[in-house]
Amino acid sequence: MVKDVVVWRSPDGIFLVSEPAGKTLGTFYAEGDGWWCVVWPNGREVRVWKPDSNTDDLVRRVVRGP
């Protein structure tokens, strides 16, 4: 199943992933040296090693949920 999402990138590099209707699914941002932080609305947060700059995997991780 493919879920439609909207991905916004703020000027300071924080990505916001939401449903088209506006419900926030989560956010993620680069911490540096290939590490990213993924945060869901319930407050759960994980660090992910993703040394390349392809953010598609991080969007999928947000959509999959905590």
PDB file of N, H, CA, C and O in Angstrom:
ATOM      1  N   MET A   1       0.836  -1.180   0.000  1.00  0.00           N
ATOM      2  CA  MET A   1       0.000   0.000   0.000  1.00  0.00           C
ATOM      3  C   MET A   1       0.888   1.254   0.000  1.00  0.00           C
ATOM      4  O   MET A   1       1.823   1.365   0.794  1.00  0.00           O
ATOM      5  N   VAL A   2       0.587   2.170  -0.882  1.00  0.00           N
ATOM      6  H   VAL A   2      -0.172   2.080  -1.527  1.00  0.00           H
ATOM      7  CA  VAL A   2       1.315   3.426  -0.946  1.00  0.00           C
ATOM      8  C   VAL A   2       0.479   4.496  -0.269  1.00  0.00           C
ATOM      9  O   VAL A   2      -0.709   4.646  -0.553  1.00  0.00           O
ATOM     10  N   LYS A   3       1.103   5.229   0.618  1.00  0.00           N
ATOM     11  H   LYS A   3       2.068   5.107   0.849  1.00  0.00           H
ATOM     12  CA  LYS A   3       0.414   6.288   1.344  1.00  0.00           C
ATOM     13  C   LYS A   3       0.898   7.626   0.801  1.00  0.00           C
ATOM     14  O   LYS A   3       2.102   7.872   0.734  1.00  0.00           O
ATOM     15  N   ASP A   4      -0.033   8.488   0.413  1.00  0.00           N
ATOM     16  H   ASP A   4      -1.011   8.289   0.468  1.00  0.00           H
ATOM     17  CA  ASP A   4       0.342   9.818  -0.054  1.00  0.00           C
ATOM     18  C   ASP A   4       0.763  10.671   1.127  1.00  0.00           C
ATOM     19  O   ASP A   4       0.078  10.720   2.148  1.00  0.00           O
ATOM     20  N   VAL A   5       1.887  11.339   0.979  1.00  0.00           N
ATOM     21  H   VAL A   5       2.444  11.299   0.149  1.00  0.00           H
ATOM     22  CA  VAL A   5       2.365  12.231   2.020  1.00  0.00           C
ATOM     23  C   VAL A   5       2.875  13.519   1.386  1.00  0.00           C
ATOM     24  O   VAL A   5       3.170  13.577   0.192  1.00  0.00           O
ATOM     25  N   VAL A   6       2.970  14.538   2.212  1.00  0.00           N
ATOM     26  H   VAL A   6       2.731  14.492   3.182  1.00  0.00           H
ATOM     27  CA  VAL A   6       3.539  15.819   1.823  1.00  0.00           C
ATOM     28  C   VAL A   6       4.800  16.000   2.666  1.00  0.00           C
ATOM     29  O   VAL A   6       4.767  15.814   3.882  1.00  0.00           O
ATOM     30  N   VAL A   7       5.907  16.361   2.024  1.00  0.00           N
ATOM     31  H   VAL A   7       5.934  16.512   1.036  1.00  0.00           H
ATOM     32  CA  VAL A   7       7.164  16.575   2.732  1.00  0.00           C
ATOM     33  C   VAL A   7       7.566  18.032   2.549  1.00  0.00           C
ATOM     34  O   VAL A   7       7.723  18.514   1.427  1.00  0.00           O
ATOM     35  N   TRP A   8       7.728  18.716   3.662  1.00  0.00           N
ATOM     36  H   TRP A   8       7.601  18.325   4.573  1.00  0.00           H
ATOM     37  CA  TRP A   8       8.164  20.114   3.663  1.00  0.00           C
ATOM     38  C   TRP A   8       9.556  20.181   4.264  1.00  0.00           C
ATOM     39  O   TRP A   8       9.877  19.432   5.187  1.00  0.00           O
ATOM     40  N   ARG A   9      10.374  21.068   3.747  1.00  0.00           N
ATOM     41  H   ARG A   9      10.114  21.676   2.998  1.00  0.00           H
ATOM     42  CA  ARG A   9      11.695  21.297   4.330  1.00  0.00           C
ATOM     43  C   ARG A   9      11.770  22.752   4.758  1.00  0.00           C
ATOM     44  O   ARG A   9      11.598  23.660   3.945  1.00  0.00           O
ATOM     45  N   SER A  10      12.027  22.964   6.036  1.00  0.00           N
ATOM     46  H   SER A  10      12.167  22.226   6.697  1.00  0.00           H
ATOM     47  CA  SER A  10      12.123  24.326   6.546  1.00  0.00           C
ATOM     48  C   SER A  10      13.492  24.910   6.176  1.00  0.00           C
ATOM     49  O   SER A  10      14.413  24.164   5.844  1.00  0.00           O
ATOM     50  N   PRO A  11      13.628  26.232   6.232  1.00  0.00           N
ATOM     51  CA  PRO A  11      14.911  26.848   5.903  1.00  0.00           C
ATOM     52  C   PRO A  11      16.074  26.361   6.784  1.00  0.00           C
ATOM     53  O   PRO A  11      17.229  26.400   6.359  1.00  0.00           O
ATOM     54  N   ASP A  12      15.773  25.904   8.001  1.00  0.00           N
ATOM     55  H   ASP A  12      14.834  25.872   8.346  1.00  0.00           H
ATOM     56  CA  ASP A  12      16.845  25.434   8.878  1.00  0.00           C
ATOM     57  C   ASP A  12      17.100  23.926   8.755  1.00  0.00           C
ATOM     58  O   ASP A  12      17.842  23.357   9.556  1.00  0.00           O
ATOM     59  N   GLY A  13      16.485  23.276   7.749  1.00  0.00           N
ATOM     60  H   GLY A  13      15.883  23.739   7.098  1.00  0.00           H
ATOM     61  CA  GLY A  13      16.798  21.885   7.454  1.00  0.00           C
ATOM     62  C   GLY A  13      15.962  20.839   8.147  1.00  0.00           C
ATOM     63  O   GLY A  13      16.315  19.661   8.107  1.00  0.00           O
ATOM     64  N   ILE A  14      14.869  21.217   8.781  1.00  0.00           N
ATOM     65  H   ILE A  14      14.582  22.174   8.813  1.00  0.00           H
ATOM     66  CA  ILE A  14      13.983  20.245   9.417  1.00  0.00           C
ATOM     67  C   ILE A  14      12.926  19.826   8.395  1.00  0.00           C
ATOM     68  O   ILE A  14      12.277  20.672   7.780  1.00  0.00           O
ATOM     69  N   PHE A  15      12.761  18.510   8.222  1.00  0.00           N
ATOM     70  H   PHE A  15      13.289  17.823   8.721  1.00  0.00           H
ATOM     71  CA  PHE A  15      11.770  17.971   7.298  1.00  0.00           C
ATOM     72  C   PHE A  15      10.515  17.615   8.074  1.00  0.00           C
ATOM     73  O   PHE A  15      10.593  16.961   9.114  1.00  0.00           O
ATOM     74  N   LEU A  16       9.366  18.037   7.584  1.00  0.00           N
ATOM     75  H   LEU A  16       9.302  18.569   6.740  1.00  0.00           H
ATOM     76  CA  LEU A  16       8.074  17.721   8.185  1.00  0.00           C
ATOM     77  C   LEU A  16       7.318  16.831   7.212  1.00  0.00           C
ATOM     78  O   LEU A  16       7.156  17.182   6.043  1.00  0.00           O
ATOM     79  N   VAL A  17       6.856  15.685   7.688  1.00  0.00           N
ATOM     80  H   VAL A  17       6.988  15.401   8.638  1.00  0.00           H
ATOM     81  CA  VAL A  17       6.105  14.747   6.868  1.00  0.00           C
ATOM     82  C   VAL A  17       4.673  14.741   7.377  1.00  0.00           C
ATOM     83  O   VAL A  17       4.430  14.518   8.563  1.00  0.00           O
ATOM     84  N   SER A  18       3.718  14.987   6.473  1.00  0.00           N
ATOM     85  H   SER A  18       3.915  15.168   5.510  1.00  0.00           H
ATOM     86  CA  SER A  18       2.315  15.025   6.889  1.00  0.00           C
ATOM     87  C   SER A  18       1.430  14.356   5.848  1.00  0.00           C
ATOM     88  O   SER A  18       1.836  14.144   4.705  1.00  0.00           O
ATOM     89  N   GLU A  19       0.207  14.026   6.270  1.00  0.00           N
ATOM     90  H   GLU A  19      -0.123  14.198   7.199  1.00  0.00           H
ATOM     91  CA  GLU A  19      -0.798  13.553   5.333  1.00  0.00           C
ATOM     92  C   GLU A  19      -1.268  14.753   4.520  1.00  0.00           C
ATOM     93  O   GLU A  19      -1.118  15.889   4.970  1.00  0.00           O
ATOM     94  N   PRO A  20      -1.834  14.531   3.330  1.00  0.00           N
ATOM     95  CA  PRO A  20      -2.315  15.653   2.535  1.00  0.00           C
ATOM     96  C   PRO A  20      -3.337  16.535   3.268  1.00  0.00           C
ATOM     97  O   PRO A  20      -3.434  17.730   2.991  1.00  0.00           O
ATOM     98  N   ALA A  21      -4.086  15.956   4.189  1.00  0.00           N
ATOM     99  H   ALA A  21      -4.007  14.985   4.414  1.00  0.00           H
ATOM    100  CA  ALA A  21      -5.075  16.719   4.948  1.00  0.00           C
ATOM    101  C   ALA A  21      -4.442  17.574   6.042  1.00  0.00           C
ATOM    102  O   ALA A  21      -5.116  18.411   6.641  1.00  0.00           O
ATOM    103  N   GLY A  22      -3.153  17.369   6.304  1.00  0.00           N
ATOM    104  H   GLY A  22      -2.605  16.688   5.817  1.00  0.00           H
ATOM    105  CA  GLY A  22      -2.451  18.201   7.270  1.00  0.00           C
ATOM    106  C   GLY A  22      -2.014  17.529   8.552  1.00  0.00           C
ATOM    107  O   GLY A  22      -1.283  18.140   9.331  1.00  0.00           O
ATOM    108  N   LYS A  23      -2.432  16.284   8.812  1.00  0.00           N
ATOM    109  H   LYS A  23      -3.026  15.787   8.179  1.00  0.00           H
ATOM    110  CA  LYS A  23      -2.024  15.599  10.037  1.00  0.00           C
ATOM    111  C   LYS A  23      -0.530  15.289   9.981  1.00  0.00           C
ATOM    112  O   LYS A  23      -0.060  14.650   9.040  1.00  0.00           O
ATOM    113  N   THR A  24       0.209  15.738  10.983  1.00  0.00           N
ATOM    114  H   THR A  24      -0.172  16.257  11.748  1.00  0.00           H
ATOM    115  CA  THR A  24       1.652  15.512  11.036  1.00  0.00           C
ATOM    116  C   THR A  24       1.955  14.057  11.359  1.00  0.00           C
ATOM    117  O   THR A  24       1.423  13.494  12.315  1.00  0.00           O
ATOM    118  N   LEU A  25       2.820  13.458  10.546  1.00  0.00           N
ATOM    119  H   LEU A  25       3.253  13.915   9.769  1.00  0.00           H
ATOM    120  CA  LEU A  25       3.243  12.083  10.775  1.00  0.00           C
ATOM    121  C   LEU A  25       4.580  12.027  11.499  1.00  0.00           C
ATOM    122  O   LEU A  25       4.873  11.049  12.187  1.00  0.00           O
ATOM    123  N   GLY A  26       5.392  13.067  11.351  1.00  0.00           N
ATOM    124  H   GLY A  26       5.154  13.861  10.792  1.00  0.00           H
ATOM    125  CA  GLY A  26       6.679  13.113  12.029  1.00  0.00           C
ATOM    126  C   GLY A  26       7.609  14.112  11.366  1.00  0.00           C
ATOM    127  O   GLY A  26       7.273  14.741  10.363  1.00  0.00           O
ATOM    128  N   THR A  27       8.784  14.236  11.955  1.00  0.00           N
ATOM    129  H   THR A  27       9.057  13.725  12.770  1.00  0.00           H
ATOM    130  CA  THR A  27       9.812  15.131  11.430  1.00  0.00           C
ATOM    131  C   THR A  27      11.150  14.411  11.467  1.00  0.00           C
ATOM    132  O   THR A  27      11.312  13.414  12.170  1.00  0.00           O
ATOM    133  N   PHE A  28      12.097  14.921  10.710  1.00  0.00           N
ATOM    134  H   PHE A  28      11.966  15.731  10.139  1.00  0.00           H
ATOM    135  CA  PHE A  28      13.462  14.431  10.813  1.00  0.00           C
ATOM    136  C   PHE A  28      14.417  15.536  10.406  1.00  0.00           C
ATOM    137  O   PHE A  28      14.064  16.455   9.667  1.00  0.00           O
ATOM    138  N   TYR A  29      15.642  15.419  10.914  1.00  0.00           N
ATOM    139  H   TYR A  29      15.928  14.672  11.514  1.00  0.00           H
ATOM    140  CA  TYR A  29      16.660  16.421  10.603  1.00  0.00           C
ATOM    141  C   TYR A  29      18.040  15.791  10.723  1.00  0.00           C
ATOM    142  O   TYR A  29      18.234  14.811  11.442  1.00  0.00           O
ATOM    143  N   ALA A  30      18.990  16.374  10.009  1.00  0.00           N
ATOM    144  H   ALA A  30      18.833  17.170   9.425  1.00  0.00           H
ATOM    145  CA  ALA A  30      20.370  15.886  10.035  1.00  0.00           C
ATOM    146  C   ALA A  30      21.061  16.379  11.298  1.00  0.00           C
ATOM    147  O   ALA A  30      20.964  17.551  11.661  1.00  0.00           O
ATOM    148  N   GLU A  31      21.761  15.464  11.960  1.00  0.00           N
ATOM    149  H   GLU A  31      21.839  14.511  11.665  1.00  0.00           H
ATOM    150  CA  GLU A  31      22.557  15.832  13.128  1.00  0.00           C
ATOM    151  C   GLU A  31      24.016  16.042  12.747  1.00  0.00           C
ATOM    152  O   GLU A  31      24.775  16.648  13.503  1.00  0.00           O
ATOM    153  N   GLY A  32      24.410  15.549  11.588  1.00  0.00           N
ATOM    154  H   GLY A  32      23.794  15.056  10.973  1.00  0.00           H
ATOM    155  CA  GLY A  32      25.791  15.676  11.138  1.00  0.00           C
ATOM    156  C   GLY A  32      26.496  14.345  11.085  1.00  0.00           C
ATOM    157  O   GLY A  32      26.108  13.398  11.770  1.00  0.00           O
ATOM    158  N   ASP A  33      27.531  14.269  10.274  1.00  0.00           N
ATOM    159  H   ASP A  33      27.847  15.037   9.717  1.00  0.00           H
ATOM    160  CA  ASP A  33      28.347  13.060  10.121  1.00  0.00           C
ATOM    161  C   ASP A  33      27.528  11.829   9.742  1.00  0.00           C
ATOM    162  O   ASP A  33      27.870  10.716  10.144  1.00  0.00           O
ATOM    163  N   GLY A  34      26.449  12.012   8.970  1.00  0.00           N
ATOM    164  H   GLY A  34      26.171  12.915   8.643  1.00  0.00           H
ATOM    165  CA  GLY A  34      25.632  10.890   8.509  1.00  0.00           C
ATOM    166  C   GLY A  34      24.513  10.481   9.444  1.00  0.00           C
ATOM    167  O   GLY A  34      23.736   9.589   9.103  1.00  0.00           O
ATOM    168  N   TRP A  35      24.401  11.094  10.605  1.00  0.00           N
ATOM    169  H   TRP A  35      25.033  11.818  10.882  1.00  0.00           H
ATOM    170  CA  TRP A  35      23.350  10.766  11.573  1.00  0.00           C
ATOM    171  C   TRP A  35      22.143  11.669  11.385  1.00  0.00           C
ATOM    172  O   TRP A  35      22.275  12.870  11.152  1.00  0.00           O
ATOM    173  N   TRP A  36      20.960  11.065  11.490  1.00  0.00           N
ATOM    174  H   TRP A  36      20.853  10.089  11.679  1.00  0.00           H
ATOM    175  CA  TRP A  36      19.693  11.784  11.392  1.00  0.00           C
ATOM    176  C   TRP A  36      18.864  11.479  12.630  1.00  0.00           C
ATOM    177  O   TRP A  36      19.002  10.412  13.229  1.00  0.00           O
ATOM    178  N   CYS A  37      18.020  12.395  13.005  1.00  0.00           N
ATOM    179  H   CYS A  37      17.907  13.262  12.518  1.00  0.00           H
ATOM    180  CA  CYS A  37      17.089  12.194  14.120  1.00  0.00           C
ATOM    181  C   CYS A  37      15.673  12.197  13.550  1.00  0.00           C
ATOM    182  O   CYS A  37      15.275  13.135  12.859  1.00  0.00           O
ATOM    183  N   VAL A  38      14.913  11.136  13.845  1.00  0.00           N
ATOM    184  H   VAL A  38      15.236  10.374  14.407  1.00  0.00           H
ATOM    185  CA  VAL A  38      13.516  11.014  13.423  1.00  0.00           C
ATOM    186  C   VAL A  38      12.648  11.149  14.668  1.00  0.00           C
ATOM    187  O   VAL A  38      12.884  10.473  15.670  1.00  0.00           O
ATOM    188  N   VAL A  39      11.636  12.029  14.606  1.00  0.00           N
ATOM    189  H   VAL A  39      11.445  12.578  13.793  1.00  0.00           H
ATOM    190  CA  VAL A  39      10.764  12.284  15.758  1.00  0.00           C
ATOM    191  C   VAL A  39       9.308  12.149  15.318  1.00  0.00           C
ATOM    192  O   VAL A  39       8.899  12.716  14.305  1.00  0.00           O
ATOM    193  N   TRP A  40       8.528  11.384  16.098  1.00  0.00           N
ATOM    194  H   TRP A  40       8.861  10.923  16.921  1.00  0.00           H
ATOM    195  CA  TRP A  40       7.101  11.222  15.819  1.00  0.00           C
ATOM    196  C   TRP A  40       6.288  12.085  16.778  1.00  0.00           C
ATOM    197  O   TRP A  40       6.801  12.506  17.815  1.00  0.00           O
ATOM    198  N   PRO A  41       5.009  12.356  16.440  1.00  0.00           N
ATOM    199  CA  PRO A  41       4.174  13.223  17.284  1.00  0.00           C
ATOM    200  C   PRO A  41       4.001  12.735  18.721  1.00  0.00           C
ATOM    201  O   PRO A  41       3.720  13.540  19.609  1.00  0.00           O
ATOM    202  N   ASN A  42       4.164  11.430  18.969  1.00  0.00           N
ATOM    203  H   ASN A  42       4.393  10.776  18.247  1.00  0.00           H
ATOM    204  CA  ASN A  42       4.007  10.923  20.334  1.00  0.00           C
ATOM    205  C   ASN A  42       5.258  11.156  21.187  1.00  0.00           C
ATOM    206  O   ASN A  42       5.300  10.779  22.358  1.00  0.00           O
ATOM    207  N   GLY A  43       6.286  11.787  20.579  1.00  0.00           N
ATOM    208  H   GLY A  43       6.251  12.093  19.628  1.00  0.00           H
ATOM    209  CA  GLY A  43       7.509  12.094  21.316  1.00  0.00           C
ATOM    210  C   GLY A  43       8.624  11.085  21.145  1.00  0.00           C
ATOM    211  O   GLY A  43       9.757  11.346  21.549  1.00  0.00           O
ATOM    212  N   ARG A  44       8.329   9.947  20.560  1.00  0.00           N
ATOM    213  H   ARG A  44       7.408   9.736  20.232  1.00  0.00           H
ATOM    214  CA  ARG A  44       9.379   8.943  20.343  1.00  0.00           C
ATOM    215  C   ARG A  44      10.376   9.480  19.329  1.00  0.00           C
ATOM    216  O   ARG A  44      10.008  10.147  18.362  1.00  0.00           O
ATOM    217  N   GLU A  45      11.624   9.179  19.567  1.00  0.00           N
ATOM    218  H   GLU A  45      11.923   8.638  20.352  1.00  0.00           H
ATOM    219  CA  GLU A  45      12.692   9.695  18.714  1.00  0.00           C
ATOM    220  C   GLU A  45      13.758   8.621  18.561  1.00  0.00           C
ATOM    221  O   GLU A  45      14.095   7.925  19.519  1.00  0.00           O
ATOM    222  N   VAL A  46      14.284   8.495  17.349  1.00  0.00           N
ATOM    223  H   VAL A  46      14.010   9.060  16.571  1.00  0.00           H
ATOM    224  CA  VAL A  46      15.358   7.544  17.088  1.00  0.00           C
ATOM    225  C   VAL A  46      16.440   8.234  16.260  1.00  0.00           C
ATOM    226  O   VAL A  46      16.172   9.168  15.505  1.00  0.00           O
ATOM    227  N   ARG A  47      17.656   7.751  16.424  1.00  0.00           N
ATOM    228  H   ARG A  47      17.873   6.992  17.038  1.00  0.00           H
ATOM    229  CA  ARG A  47      18.775   8.218  15.590  1.00  0.00           C
ATOM    230  C   ARG A  47      18.999   7.168  14.511  1.00  0.00           C
ATOM    231  O   ARG A  47      18.962   5.968  14.780  1.00  0.00           O
ATOM    232  N   VAL A  48      19.230   7.633  13.291  1.00  0.00           N
ATOM    233  H   VAL A  48      19.259   8.608  13.073  1.00  0.00           H
ATOM    234  CA  VAL A  48      19.393   6.748  12.143  1.00  0.00           C
ATOM    235  C   VAL A  48      20.697   7.098  11.438  1.00  0.00           C
ATOM    236  O   VAL A  48      20.981   8.270  11.191  1.00  0.00           O
ATOM    237  N   TRP A  49      21.489   6.079  11.116  1.00  0.00           N
ATOM    238  H   TRP A  49      21.259   5.127  11.318  1.00  0.00           H
ATOM    239  CA  TRP A  49      22.721   6.293  10.347  1.00  0.00           C
ATOM    240  C   TRP A  49      22.356   6.235   8.873  1.00  0.00           C
ATOM    241  O   TRP A  49      21.960   5.181   8.375  1.00  0.00           O
ATOM    242  N   LYS A  50      22.481   7.329   8.186  1.00  0.00           N
ATOM    243  H   LYS A  50      22.803   8.185   8.591  1.00  0.00           H
ATOM    244  CA  LYS A  50      22.159   7.427   6.758  1.00  0.00           C
ATOM    245  C   LYS A  50      23.189   8.354   6.129  1.00  0.00           C
ATOM    246  O   LYS A  50      22.924   9.545   5.964  1.00  0.00           O
ATOM    247  N   PRO A  51      24.367   7.825   5.773  1.00  0.00           N
ATOM    248  CA  PRO A  51      25.450   8.698   5.322  1.00  0.00           C
ATOM    249  C   PRO A  51      25.210   9.398   3.988  1.00  0.00           C
ATOM    250  O   PRO A  51      25.800  10.449   3.737  1.00  0.00           O
ATOM    251  N   ASP A  52      24.347   8.835   3.118  1.00  0.00           N
ATOM    252  H   ASP A  52      23.868   7.982   3.322  1.00  0.00           H
ATOM    253  CA  ASP A  52      24.071   9.564   1.878  1.00  0.00           C
ATOM    254  C   ASP A  52      22.954  10.571   2.125  1.00  0.00           C
ATOM    255  O   ASP A  52      22.295  10.533   3.163  1.00  0.00           O
ATOM    256  N   SER A  53      22.749  11.447   1.192  1.00  0.00           N
ATOM    257  H   SER A  53      23.285  11.478   0.348  1.00  0.00           H
ATOM    258  CA  SER A  53      21.771  12.524   1.417  1.00  0.00           C
ATOM    259  C   SER A  53      20.386  12.192   0.880  1.00  0.00           C
ATOM    260  O   SER A  53      19.538  13.079   0.786  1.00  0.00           O
ATOM    261  N   ASN A  54      20.135  10.920   0.521  1.00  0.00           N
ATOM    262  H   ASN A  54      20.824  10.200   0.597  1.00  0.00           H
ATOM    263  CA  ASN A  54      18.827  10.519   0.020  1.00  0.00           C
ATOM    264  C   ASN A  54      17.850  10.422   1.194  1.00  0.00           C
ATOM    265  O   ASN A  54      18.007   9.570   2.068  1.00  0.00           O
ATOM    266  N   THR A  55      16.861  11.281   1.209  1.00  0.00           N
ATOM    267  H   THR A  55      16.734  11.974   0.498  1.00  0.00           H
ATOM    268  CA  THR A  55      15.930  11.327   2.336  1.00  0.00           C
ATOM    269  C   THR A  55      14.708  10.426   2.153  1.00  0.00           C
ATOM    270  O   THR A  55      13.878  10.338   3.058  1.00  0.00           O
ATOM    271  N   ASP A  56      14.577   9.758   1.010  1.00  0.00           N
ATOM    272  H   ASP A  56      15.251   9.830   0.274  1.00  0.00           H
ATOM    273  CA  ASP A  56      13.410   8.896   0.771  1.00  0.00           C
ATOM    274  C   ASP A  56      13.271   7.817   1.837  1.00  0.00           C
ATOM    275  O   ASP A  56      12.162   7.539   2.293  1.00  0.00           O
ATOM    276  N   ASP A  57      14.388   7.204   2.239  1.00  0.00           N
ATOM    277  H   ASP A  57      15.288   7.430   1.869  1.00  0.00           H
ATOM    278  CA  ASP A  57      14.335   6.164   3.273  1.00  0.00           C
ATOM    279  C   ASP A  57      13.854   6.737   4.602  1.00  0.00           C
ATOM    280  O   ASP A  57      13.142   6.063   5.345  1.00  0.00           O
ATOM    281  N   LEU A  58      14.233   7.963   4.903  1.00  0.00           N
ATOM    282  H   LEU A  58      14.812   8.511   4.299  1.00  0.00           H
ATOM    283  CA  LEU A  58      13.798   8.585   6.153  1.00  0.00           C
ATOM    284  C   LEU A  58      12.312   8.914   6.111  1.00  0.00           C
ATOM    285  O   LEU A  58      11.623   8.782   7.122  1.00  0.00           O
ATOM    286  N   VAL A  59      11.813   9.336   4.963  1.00  0.00           N
ATOM    287  H   VAL A  59      12.373   9.443   4.142  1.00  0.00           H
ATOM    288  CA  VAL A  59      10.372   9.577   4.826  1.00  0.00           C
ATOM    289  C   VAL A  59       9.613   8.270   5.052  1.00  0.00           C
ATOM    290  O   VAL A  59       8.607   8.255   5.760  1.00  0.00           O
ATOM    291  N   ARG A  60      10.089   7.170   4.452  1.00  0.00           N
ATOM    292  H   ARG A  60      10.907   7.182   3.876  1.00  0.00           H
ATOM    293  CA  ARG A  60       9.441   5.871   4.664  1.00  0.00           C
ATOM    294  C   ARG A  60       9.465   5.481   6.146  1.00  0.00           C
ATOM    295  O   ARG A  60       8.493   4.929   6.662  1.00  0.00           O
ATOM    296  N   ARG A  61      10.555   5.765   6.811  1.00  0.00           N
ATOM    297  H   ARG A  61      11.344   6.213   6.392  1.00  0.00           H
ATOM    298  CA  ARG A  61      10.667   5.441   8.243  1.00  0.00           C
ATOM    299  C   ARG A  61       9.643   6.217   9.060  1.00  0.00           C
ATOM    300  O   ARG A  61       9.044   5.671   9.986  1.00  0.00           O
ATOM    301  N   VAL A  62       9.438   7.486   8.722  1.00  0.00           N
ATOM    302  H   VAL A  62       9.924   7.930   7.970  1.00  0.00           H
ATOM    303  CA  VAL A  62       8.442   8.307   9.425  1.00  0.00           C
ATOM    304  C   VAL A  62       7.046   7.752   9.180  1.00  0.00           C
ATOM    305  O   VAL A  62       6.264   7.611  10.120  1.00  0.00           O
ATOM    306  N   VAL A  63       6.725   7.434   7.927  1.00  0.00           N
ATOM    307  H   VAL A  63       7.361   7.548   7.164  1.00  0.00           H
ATOM    308  CA  VAL A  63       5.394   6.935   7.576  1.00  0.00           C
ATOM    309  C   VAL A  63       5.125   5.598   8.250  1.00  0.00           C
ATOM    310  O   VAL A  63       4.004   5.341   8.689  1.00  0.00           O
ATOM    311  N   ARG A  64       6.142   4.743   8.335  1.00  0.00           N
ATOM    312  H   ARG A  64       7.053   4.952   7.978  1.00  0.00           H
ATOM    313  CA  ARG A  64       5.998   3.423   8.974  1.00  0.00           C
ATOM    314  C   ARG A  64       5.617   3.559  10.446  1.00  0.00           C
ATOM    315  O   ARG A  64       4.926   2.701  10.995  1.00  0.00           O
ATOM    316  N   GLY A  65       6.062   4.623  11.073  1.00  0.00           N
ATOM    317  H   GLY A  65       6.624   5.321  10.627  1.00  0.00           H
ATOM    318  CA  GLY A  65       5.709   4.881  12.474  1.00  0.00           C
ATOM    319  C   GLY A  65       6.706   4.326  13.454  1.00  0.00           C
ATOM    320  O   GLY A  65       7.610   3.572  13.092  1.00  0.00           O
ATOM    321  N   PRO A  66       6.529   4.714  14.716  1.00  0.00           N
ATOM    322  CA  PRO A  66       7.470   4.282  15.767  1.00  0.00           C
ATOM    323  C   PRO A  66       7.324   2.799  16.097  1.00  0.00           C
ATOM    324  O   PRO A  66       8.040   2.284  16.956  1.00  0.00           O
TER     325      PRO A  66
END
